[in-house]
Amino acid sequence: MPPTNQLSGAEAFVRMLQKHGVTHLFGLCGDTSLPLYDALFGLDHGITHILTRDERSAAYMADAYARVSGRVGVCEGPSGGGATYILPGVVEANESSVPLLAVTTDIATTSRGRFTLTELDQESLIRPVTKWNCVIDKASAIPGAVRQAFAQMTGGRPGAVHLGLPYDVQKDPVDEQEIWTEPGLSHYPPSRIVPDESLVQAAASRLREAARLLFICGGGVIIAGAESELQRLAERLGAPVATTISGKGSIAEDHPLALGVVGSNGGTPATRAVVDTADLVVFVGCRAGSVTTERWRHPAPGTPLIHIDVDPRVIGANYKTEVGLVGDACLSLTALNQELDRAGRADWGVESVERAKREKFDAFLALAHSDATPIRPERIVLELEAVLPADAIIIADPGTPCPYLSAYYRQRMAGRHFISNRAHGALGYSLPAAIGASFGRPGAKCVAVMGDGAFGFSVGELETLTRLKLPITLVVISNGGYGWIKAGQSTGYGGRYFSVDFGCSDHAAIASAYGVKAWRVQEPQALRQCLAAAIDADCPTLVDIVSQPLHEARAPVSEWVA
Ligand SMILES: Cc1ncc(C[n+]2csc(CCOP(=O)(O)OP(=O)(O)O)c2C)c(N)n1
């Protein structure tokens, strides 16, 4: 035992998390984590540990927790398999600009190179998927490494970091006086980057000239809390506001200038037409990636462009840019609002949005009111929208949920109320993410919508859900196969279906066996009542919906390959 003015490495680590305002830790135990768990057991730290059934889930929970709370998400797992299993969540957070701290414990430094069970170069494994990464080789370096980790993950473009804690390092002593922090790093952004004034003026003068200006907003607007400044600027200029999937919530979608999601996943011909008509596009907090731009075709190359992003690498990566503003989205939009005074051409913005929305939703509603079986995905979105409160948080897995909810679920409040894992789109995100989100925003109704393929990836966490008694609702869109890929084989490969169908399971029965209150719905007329009952219940619920397969549906998808 270390003397009284000293802590063990594991205790020092826990104290450093506590000092940085960490209140939730998602993770799964292992041999190399025993000192860490003992420190969590012994100290009075106020951190709630959420035991998961898979490290991947722990990382997804921490990711969603961070997305909805504006705080750092923290997850942990043991050496070897724990590190390899935690990795999918680390990469998703890092690429989605989410501040996530992944902690892995490790074999003792003295056991390296001796065929020790679980030995793995965890630092090398995780390096490509993090902003910063370090396996701490001596206990005295723990406080400094934790400070560095928080600065790195919250500074500039937020992202993921990894800290490795070898077994012996967790037991070695650390001087208590080293336990201190820089203030303000538990939230993001902790400090903001101001855009260059002369570039703000250049951008403002281009905005003044444009007749058909369009904003395309990515996740950066919500991360920066720039929703009000965006709305002010759009109203001032009379410009439509389109979003990426991650940017859904940059503006309330019932606003007359809110165009909705554009791109190959969730965009429709009507929304694309507005993108194609613009004579100046402003990307805000948006990487202008393959899905948003339908592989860099909409906007067409050569369209005059302004790009605002906190990450200089993004600007000019995909499009020739007239003015690039490197800076925080909120400060950049505020600066533009201060620079501009004219009232805009509201007619182009409001009229083009109105026309596009009418065309899009007329087509949608014709299908959504259909009583056909198996139940159409359009009907599911309509009924879900009808029963959900405006402040609900919806998390959409890839497959049917992502394009349908992106396109047709009208998010009535600005802010983070919709999440989809758009960096890698790995299946099985939504269930654990809903658990993380419910801790990140207590009291909000969290709903995970997944295909039956995605359900199979995350089913183990049904036990976590019942253990924690969280009033989360899961919706399974069940079509007996990997529908998205089958649709790709239908449209691009002559309907030569190969190894995309699996058996139909009764997901309601599975959920019931775990103690989740569940319904199986085959008739469209029964859907609203079941969804309403599930949403209202004060316990975990699941609604299993036998649905039209994606390759037979009219999905708002222009390309099945990103
Ligand atoms: C981990 C992972 N493996 C493979 C894929 C490729 N993929 C994208 S969508 C999809 C099918 C999804 O099936 P399901 O969850 O049942 O939803 P559906 O498309 O049928 O609505 C697959 C396999 C993926 N996104 N993630």
The ligand as an SDF file (V2000), in Angstrom:
LIG
                    3D

 26 27  0  0  0  0  0  0  0  0999 V2000
  -20.7570   -3.9620  -39.0720 C   0  0  0  0  0  0  0  0  0  0  0  0
  -21.3410   -3.8170  -40.4200 C   0  0  0  0  0  0  0  0  0  0  0  0
  -21.2120   -4.8200  -41.3170 N   0  0  0  0  0  0  0  0  0  0  0  0
  -21.7350   -4.6810  -42.5680 C   0  0  0  0  0  0  0  0  0  0  0  0
  -22.3750   -3.5340  -42.9250 C   0  0  0  0  0  0  0  0  0  0  0  0
  -22.8860   -3.3550  -44.3380 C   0  0  0  0  0  0  0  0  0  0  0  0
  -24.3360   -3.1310  -44.3140 N   0  0  0  0  0  0  0  0  0  0  0  0
  -24.8740   -1.9170  -44.4970 C   0  0  0  0  0  0  0  0  0  0  0  0
  -26.5280   -1.9060  -44.3970 S   0  0  0  0  0  0  0  0  0  0  0  0
  -26.5620   -3.5860  -44.1910 C   0  0  0  0  0  0  0  0  0  0  0  0
  -27.8680   -4.3200  -44.0510 C   0  0  0  0  0  0  0  0  0  0  0  0
  -28.6180   -3.9130  -42.8350 C   0  0  0  0  0  0  0  0  0  0  0  0
  -29.5470   -4.8980  -42.5220 O   0  0  0  0  0  0  0  0  0  0  0  0
  -30.6460   -4.6600  -41.4290 P   0  0  0  0  0  0  0  0  0  0  0  0
  -30.0510   -4.1480  -40.1860 O   0  0  0  0  0  0  0  0  0  0  0  0
  -31.4870   -5.8630  -41.3040 O   0  0  0  0  0  0  0  0  0  0  0  0
  -31.4980   -3.4620  -42.0290 O   0  0  0  0  0  0  0  0  0  0  0  0
  -32.2630   -3.4260  -43.4380 P   0  0  0  0  0  0  0  0  0  0  0  0
  -31.2740   -2.9130  -44.4400 O   0  0  0  0  0  0  0  0  0  0  0  0
  -32.7410   -4.8030  -43.7490 O   0  0  0  0  0  0  0  0  0  0  0  0
  -33.3550   -2.4630  -43.1910 O   0  0  0  0  0  0  0  0  0  0  0  0
  -25.2750   -4.1130  -44.1690 C   0  0  0  0  0  0  0  0  0  0  0  0
  -24.9540   -5.5560  -43.9980 C   0  0  0  0  0  0  0  0  0  0  0  0
  -22.4700   -2.5240  -41.9570 C   0  0  0  0  0  0  0  0  0  0  0  0
  -23.0840   -1.3760  -42.2080 N   0  0  0  0  0  0  0  0  0  0  0  0
  -21.9690   -2.7010  -40.7200 N   0  0  0  0  0  0  0  0  0  0  0  0
  1  2  1  0
  2  3  1  0
  2 26  2  0
  3  4  2  0
  4  5  1  0
  5  6  1  0
  5 24  2  0
  6  7  1  0
  7  8  2  0
  7 22  1  0
  8  9  1  0
  9 10  1  0
 10 11  1  0
 10 22  2  0
 11 12  1  0
 12 13  1  0
 13 14  1  0
 14 15  2  0
 14 16  1  0
 14 17  1  0
 17 18  1  0
 18 19  2  0
 18 20  1  0
 18 21  1  0
 22 23  1  0
 24 25  1  0
 24 26  1  0
M  CHG  1   7   1
M  END
$$$$
